[in-house]
């Protein structure tokens, strides 16, 4: 979905004019029009202003459903985070140590290590 179409849809759903969005967001009406017609790609900061003006969460500018999207269990569940590699301090320390050691290697050795790692993950 093009972001401009979604913005227009949300604006019309709330019975707001582009002038109303201008007043609420501080963005010029002609800019709002350019975004809605696909002539301009807004920045994240601008999208945040538009979401506030439309009184909706930012995700609704990108999501078609009425309810909030489901958060994956591993992302929101503290108990399941223990099972995800990288969610533990030991994992962070391991990666940091690996980064320091790889920084000492030359390009040829790094490529060889990368090839070995790729072969190990294919098993």
C-alpha positions in Angstrom: 0.0 0.0 0.0 1.2 3.5 -0.8 1.6 5.6 2.3 -0.3 8.5 0.7 -3.4 6.4 0.1 -3.3 5.2 3.7 -3.0 8.7 5.0 -6.0 9.9 2.9 -8.0 6.9 4.0 -7.4 7.6 7.7 -8.0 11.3 7.2 -11.3 10.8 5.5 -12.3 8.2 8.0 -12.0 10.8 10.7 -13.8 13.4 8.6 -10.8 15.7 8.5 -9.8 18.0 5.7 -6.2 18.6 4.6 -6.6 22.0 6.3 -7.5 20.3 9.6 -4.4 18.2 9.3 -2.4 21.3 8.6 -3.6 23.0 11.7 -3.1 19.9 13.9 0.3 18.9 12.5 2.0 22.2 11.6 2.6 20.9 8.1 1.5 22.9 5.1 -1.8 21.8 3.4 0.0 21.7 0.1 2.6 19.3 1.6 -0.1 17.0 3.0 -1.6 17.0 -0.5 1.7 16.1 -2.1 2.2 13.2 0.3 -1.3 11.9 -0.2 -0.9 12.1 -4.0 2.4 10.2 -3.9 4.6 13.2 -5.1 6.5 13.4 -1.8 7.9 10.7 0.5 7.7 11.8 4.1 10.4 11.3 6.7 9.7 9.3 9.9 9.5 12.6 11.8 6.8 13.8 9.4 4.9 10.6 9.7 4.9 10.9 13.4 3.4 14.4 13.1 0.8 13.1 10.7 -0.1 10.2 13.1 -0.5 12.6 16.0 -2.7 14.9 13.8 -4.8 11.9 12.9 -4.9 10.7 16.5 -3.7 7.3 15.6 -0.6 5.2 16.5 2.2 5.3 14.0 1.9 1.6 13.0 -1.6 2.3 11.6 0.0 4.3 8.8 1.6 1.1 7.6 -0.9 -1.6 8.8 -4.4 -2.2 7.2 -6.0 -4.2 10.0 -8.2 -2.6 12.7 -6.5 -4.3 15.7 -2.9 -4.0 16.5 -0.7 -6.5 14.8 0.2 -9.6 16.9 3.6 -9.4 18.6 5.6 -12.6 18.2 5.8 -14.6 21.4 9.6 -14.5 21.4 9.6 -10.7 21.3 7.1 -9.9 24.0 7.3 -12.9 26.3 10.0 -12.6 29.0 10.0 -16.3 29.7 10.7 -17.3 26.1 13.4 -14.6 25.7 15.7 -17.0 27.6 15.6 -19.4 24.7 16.6 -16.8 22.1 20.3 -16.6 21.3 21.5 -13.0 21.8 19.1 -12.2 24.6 21.6 -13.0 27.4 24.5 -10.9 28.6 26.9 -13.9 27.9 25.9 -13.8 24.3 26.7 -10.1 24.0 30.1 -10.6 25.7 30.8 -13.5 23.3 30.0 -11.3 20.2 32.1 -8.5 21.6 35.1 -10.8 22.1 34.6 -12.3 18.7 34.5 -8.8 17.2 37.8 -7.8 18.8 39.5 -11.0 17.7 38.3 -10.6 14.1 39.6 -7.1 14.0 43.1 -8.5 14.5 42.7 -10.9 11.5 43.6 -10.0 8.0 41.0 -10.1 5.2 42.1 -13.5 3.9 41.7 -15.1 7.4 38.3 -13.4 7.9 37.1 -14.8 4.6 38.2 -18.3 5.6 36.5 -18.0 9.0 33.3 -16.8 7.2 33.4 -19.8 4.8 33.9 -22.2 7.7 31.0 -20.6 9.6 28.7 -20.9 6.6 29.6 -24.5 6.1 28.9 -25.3 9.8 25.5 -23.6 9.6 24.5 -25.7 6.6 24.8 -28.9 8.5 
